[in-house]
């Protein structure tokens, strides 16, 4: 994988993952497709002076995305990666998870673990609070992820929303992993990383990784009733993996 220096490099690399995933019918392409949408919106925000500090925001985007892209490359090459990403990527080998589960487990790893680390890294030399305004703005863009997920998945299977409302357990399953909760936790973690001495950061991240990876169990094992409903959803999903990736990239 080529080095990532700019937001355009991020988009080009995501395109490569998407193309590769469609060719091999690999569910890893679901998250890449959705992530590209968010990255393109961030790029537009930078170009339109939406952020307080455009160059810093591009740096954050690059550092943030690189954690996902490095994990993806490491997984493909059998290298050691974080537990959170390993759980997310391992899900691609299973038949029963629906598209939504693949997306949520990627969001879990990337937002709950990676975003806080990236924000603290970009803020080195400055107070983390100086980033708060742009952090909130990028989260306005990240929030659109939820709507995109609902709309895209409804195209993959139109009755999905009705099925997900069938039991309160499944509805809670979605609500608990909303972007709002994930990003609020990311900011708290960013401040924690920023205020931790260098010799203790690794263990802090390792402990956070274990917690985030454990949270992924709620996505993969949401309970017997929810699991049965999700199996019905899975059987009703339209098209091949490549078809679904195409839907997510529209």
C-alpha positions in Angstrom: 0.0 0.0 0.0 1.4 3.4 -1.0 2.3 6.0 1.7 -0.6 8.3 2.7 0.3 12.0 2.8 -2.9 13.8 1.6 -6.6 13.4 1.7 -6.5 12.6 -2.0 -4.1 9.7 -1.1 -6.7 8.5 1.3 -9.5 8.5 -1.3 -7.2 6.8 -3.9 -6.4 4.0 -1.4 -10.1 3.6 -0.5 -10.9 3.3 -4.2 -8.3 0.5 -4.4 -9.8 -1.4 -1.5 -13.3 -0.9 -3.0 -12.3 -2.2 -6.4 -10.4 -5.1 -5.0 -13.3 -6.0 -2.7 -15.8 -6.0 -5.6 -13.5 -8.2 -7.7 -13.2 -10.7 -4.9 -16.7 -10.3 -3.4 -15.1 -9.4 -0.1 -17.3 -7.8 2.6 -14.3 -5.7 3.7 -15.4 -3.3 0.9 -18.6 -2.3 2.8 -16.8 -0.1 5.3 -14.4 1.2 2.7 -17.3 2.3 0.5 -19.0 4.2 3.3 -15.7 5.7 4.6 -14.9 7.1 1.2 -18.2 9.0 1.3 -17.3 10.6 4.6 -13.7 11.4 3.4 -15.0 13.1 0.2 -17.3 15.3 2.4 -14.4 16.2 4.7 -12.4 17.2 1.6 -15.2 19.4 0.4 -15.5 20.9 3.9 -11.8 21.8 3.8 -12.1 23.3 0.3 -15.1 25.4 1.3 -13.5 26.7 4.6 -16.0 24.8 6.7 -13.3 24.1 9.3 -11.5 26.5 11.5 -8.1 25.2 10.4 -8.2 23.4 7.0 -4.6 22.2 6.9 -4.9 20.8 10.4 -8.1 19.1 9.5 -6.4 17.4 6.5 -3.7 16.3 8.8 -6.3 14.8 11.2 -8.0 13.1 8.3 -4.8 11.6 7.1 -3.6 10.4 10.5 -7.1 9.1 11.3 -7.5 7.2 8.0 -4.0 5.8 8.1 -4.9 3.9 11.3 -7.6 2.1 9.4 -5.6 1.7 6.2 -2.6 0.4 8.1 -4.8 -2.1 9.9 -6.3 -3.2 6.7 -2.9 -3.7 5.1 -1.6 -5.5 8.2 -4.6 -7.9 8.2 -4.1 -8.7 4.5 -0.5 -9.5 5.2 -1.0 -11.5 8.4 0.7 -8.8 10.6 -0.3 -8.0 14.2 -3.1 -5.4 14.4 -5.3 -4.1 17.1 -7.9 -6.4 18.6 -10.7 -4.0 17.6 -9.8 -4.1 13.9 -9.1 -7.9 13.9 -12.6 -8.5 15.1 -14.0 -6.2 12.5 -12.0 -7.8 9.6 -12.6 -11.4 10.8 -16.3 -10.8 10.4 -15.7 -10.7 6.6 -15.1 -14.4 6.6 -18.5 -15.3 8.0 -21.7 -15.7 6.0 -24.4 -14.6 8.4 -23.5 -11.0 9.4 -25.6 -8.5 7.5 -24.2 -5.4 5.9 -25.2 -3.2 8.9 -23.1 -5.4 11.2 -20.1 -5.1 9.0 -20.4 -1.3 9.0 -21.1 -1.0 12.7 -18.1 -3.1 13.7 -15.9 -1.0 11.5 -17.3 2.2 13.1 -16.7 0.7 16.5 -13.0 0.2 15.9 -12.4 3.3 13.9 -14.3 5.9 15.9 -14.1 4.4 19.4 -10.4 3.7 19.2 -8.7 5.4 16.3 -10.3 8.8 16.4 -9.2 9.7 19.9 -5.6 8.6 19.2 -5.5 10.6 15.9 -6.9 13.7 17.6 -4.4 13.6 20.4 -1.5 13.0 17.9 -2.5 16.0 15.7 -2.8 18.2 18.8 0.8 17.6 20.0 2.4 20.9 21.0 -1.0 22.5 21.5 -3.8 22.1 23.9 -6.3 19.4 22.8 -9.1 21.9 23.5 -8.0 24.0 20.5 -9.1 21.1 18.3 -12.6 20.9 19.9 -14.3 23.2 17.4 -13.1 21.3 14.3 -13.6 18.0 16.1 -17.3 18.9 16.5 -17.5 20.0 12.9 -16.0 16.7 11.6 -18.5 14.9 13.7 -21.3 16.8 12.0 -20.1 15.1 8.8 -19.6 11.8 10.6 -23.2 12.0 11.9 -24.4 11.8 8.3 -23.0 8.3 8.3 -26.0 7.1 10.2 -28.5 8.5 7.7 -26.4 7.1 4.8 -26.4 3.7 6.4 -30.2 3.7 6.8 -30.8 4.9 3.3 -28.2 2.5 1.6 -29.4 -0.5 3.6 -33.0 0.2 2.7 -32.0 0.0 -1.0 -30.3 -3.4 -0.3 -33.5 -4.6 1.4 -36.5 -2.2 1.5 -38.2 -3.9 4.5 -35.1 -3.6 6.7 -36.3 -0.7 8.8 -39.6 -2.3 9.6 -37.8 -5.6 10.6 -35.4 -3.7 12.8 -38.3 -2.1 14.6 -39.9 -5.5 15.2 -38.3 -5.9 18.7 -37.0 -3.3 21.1 -33.8 -5.4 21.5 -32.8 -4.9 17.9 -33.7 -1.2 18.0 -31.5 -0.7 21.1 -28.8 -2.6 19.3 -28.7 0.1 16.6 -29.1 3.0 19.0 -26.3 1.9 21.3 -23.9 2.2 18.4 -25.0 5.5 17.1 -22.4 7.9 16.0 -23.3 10.4 18.8 -22.2 7.9 21.5 -19.1 6.8 19.6 -17.8 10.3 19.0 -18.5 11.5 22.5 -16.4 8.6 23.8 -13.7 9.4 21.2 -13.4 13.0 22.5 -13.0 11.8 26.1 -10.4 9.3 25.0 -8.6 11.9 23.0 -8.3 14.1 26.1 -7.1 11.2 28.1 -4.4 10.3 25.5 -3.3 13.9 25.3 -2.9 14.2 29.1 -1.0 10.9 29.5 2.8 10.8 29.6 4.5 9.2 26.6 5.7 6.2 28.6 2.1 5.3 29.6 0.3 5.9 26.2 0.9 2.4 24.8 -0.7 0.7 27.8 -3.6 3.2 27.8 -4.2 2.4 24.1 -4.0 -1.4 24.7 -6.5 -1.2 27.5 -8.9 0.9 25.4 -8.4 -1.6 22.5 -9.5 -4.5 24.7 -12.6 -2.5 25.8 -13.5 -1.5 22.3 -13.0 -5.1 21.0 -15.3 -6.4 23.8 -18.0 -3.8 22.7 -17.9 -5.5 19.3 -19.4 -8.6 20.8 -22.7 -6.7 21.1 -22.6 -6.3 17.3 -21.8 -9.9 16.5 -23.9 -11.4 19.3 -26.9 -9.1 20.0 -29.0 -11.8 21.6 -31.1 -14.7 20.4 -34.2 -12.8 19.3 -32.1 -10.1 17.5 -29.9 -12.8 16.0 -32.9 -14.6 14.5 -34.2 -11.4 13.0 -30.8 -10.5 11.6 -30.6 -14.0 10.0 -33.9 -13.2 8.2 -32.5 -9.9 7.1 -29.4 -11.6 5.8 -31.4 -14.1 3.8 -33.4 -11.2 2.3 -30.4 -9.0 1.3 -30.4 -8.5 -2.4 -27.4 -9.1 -4.8 -23.8 -10.1 -4.5 -21.3 -8.5 -2.2 -20.1 -6.5 -5.2 -23.7 -5.4 -5.8 -24.0 -4.2 -2.2 -20.7 -2.3 -2.4 -22.0 -0.6 -5.5 -25.1 0.4 -3.6 -23.0 1.9 -0.8 -20.9 3.9 -3.2 -23.9 5.6 -4.9 
